[in-house]
Amino acid sequence: HTDTSYTYLIVVYAIRMFSVSLLMMPINTTGINSLKNEEISHGTAIMNFGRVMAGSLGTALMVTLMSFGAKIFSSISPSHLTATEIKQQSMAIGVDISFAFVAVLVMAAYVI
């Protein structure tokens, strides 16, 4: 986990964000097109509010899960690791836990 290159992370994140844009653009367009002309400004405001709130809550949830995972690992970490290694591994485990949780949510949303 700690030996993952920045290039790999940047490429994977760029692909992810491109995929999100391919998904969100048609959803937003379809939603706005279903409104009457006088409702479009309200629909846009509601969609922007929802996007900001979902982003904020999602970020808070991810950070909470990451911190929880890091705390759990650091409390049960092997004694042969140095303090720096424990810190690196606990953060990596925390990130893994938070992304695994999001993966489960995405799969559940896909099934629904």
C-alpha positions in Angstrom: 0.0 0.0 0.0 2.7 2.5 0.9 4.7 1.7 -2.2 1.9 2.8 -4.7 3.2 5.4 -7.0 1.7 8.9 -7.3 1.4 8.4 -11.1 -0.9 5.3 -10.5 -3.0 7.2 -8.1 -3.4 10.2 -10.5 -4.3 8.0 -13.4 -6.8 6.0 -11.5 -8.4 9.2 -10.0 -8.5 10.9 -13.4 -10.3 7.8 -14.9 -12.7 7.9 -11.9 -13.6 11.5 -12.3 -14.0 11.1 -16.1 -16.4 8.3 -15.4 -18.4 10.3 -12.9 -18.8 13.1 -15.4 -20.0 10.6 -18.0 -22.6 9.5 -15.5 -23.7 12.8 -14.0 -24.1 14.8 -17.2 -27.0 12.8 -18.7 -28.7 12.5 -15.3 -28.6 16.2 -14.8 -29.8 16.9 -18.3 -32.7 14.5 -18.1 -33.7 15.9 -14.7 -33.7 19.5 -15.9 -35.4 18.6 -19.2 -38.3 17.1 -17.4 -39.1 20.5 -15.7 -41.2 23.3 -17.0 -39.3 26.4 -18.1 -40.3 28.4 -15.0 -39.1 25.5 -12.7 -35.6 25.2 -14.2 -33.9 27.7 -11.9 -35.4 26.0 -8.8 -34.4 22.5 -10.1 -30.9 23.7 -10.7 -30.7 25.2 -7.2 -32.0 21.9 -5.7 -29.6 19.8 -7.7 -26.6 22.0 -6.7 -27.7 21.9 -3.1 -28.0 18.1 -3.2 -24.6 17.7 -4.8 -22.9 19.9 -2.2 -24.6 18.2 0.7 -23.9 14.7 -0.7 -20.2 15.6 -1.2 -19.9 17.0 2.3 -21.6 14.1 4.0 -19.7 11.6 1.8 -16.4 13.3 2.7 -17.2 13.3 6.4 -18.2 9.6 6.3 -15.0 8.6 4.4 -12.8 10.5 6.8 -14.6 9.0 9.8 -14.2 5.5 8.5 -10.6 6.1 7.6 -9.8 7.4 11.1 -11.7 4.5 12.7 -9.7 2.0 10.6 -6.4 3.7 11.4 -7.2 3.8 15.1 -8.1 0.1 15.1 -5.0 -1.0 13.2 -2.7 1.2 15.3 -4.0 -0.3 18.5 -3.4 -3.9 17.4 -0.3 -3.3 15.2 2.6 -5.8 15.3 5.4 -5.0 17.7 8.2 -5.5 15.0 7.1 -2.3 13.1 8.5 1.1 13.7 6.3 4.0 14.6 6.5 5.4 11.1 5.5 2.1 9.6 2.6 1.7 12.0 1.4 5.2 11.0 1.7 4.4 7.3 0.0 1.0 7.5 -2.8 2.3 9.8 -3.6 5.1 7.3 -3.5 2.6 4.4 -5.8 0.3 6.2 -8.1 3.1 7.1 -8.3 4.2 3.4 -9.0 0.6 2.4 -11.8 0.4 4.8 -13.4 3.6 3.7 -13.2 2.7 0.0 -14.5 -0.8 0.7 -17.5 0.7 2.4 -18.1 3.0 -0.6 -17.8 0.0 -3.0 -20.5 -1.8 -1.0 -22.7 1.3 -1.3 -22.1 1.5 -5.0 -23.0 -2.2 -5.5 -26.1 -1.8 -3.4 -27.1 1.2 -5.5 -26.5 -0.7 -8.7 -28.7 -3.6 -7.6 -31.5 -1.2 -6.6 
